[in-house]
Amino acid sequence: MVKLKEEEMKNINAGGITAVGWAVIAAGLSFLAGLLDGYTRPYKCR
């Protein structure tokens, strides 16, 4: 087994999701919710 130096340990990416990833997921869910709402309750233009 090889011991890692402190600098090497700081450079390891553990596969966590970034803020951009969360923003894309939130935008997708918001879009789908609006699409479903518009399909189930269509309003006429005023």
PyMOL commands that set and color helices and strands:
alter all, ss='L'
color gray80, all
select helices_A, chain A and resi 6-10+19-40
alter helices_A, ss='H'
color red, helices_A
deselect
rebuild
show_as cartoon
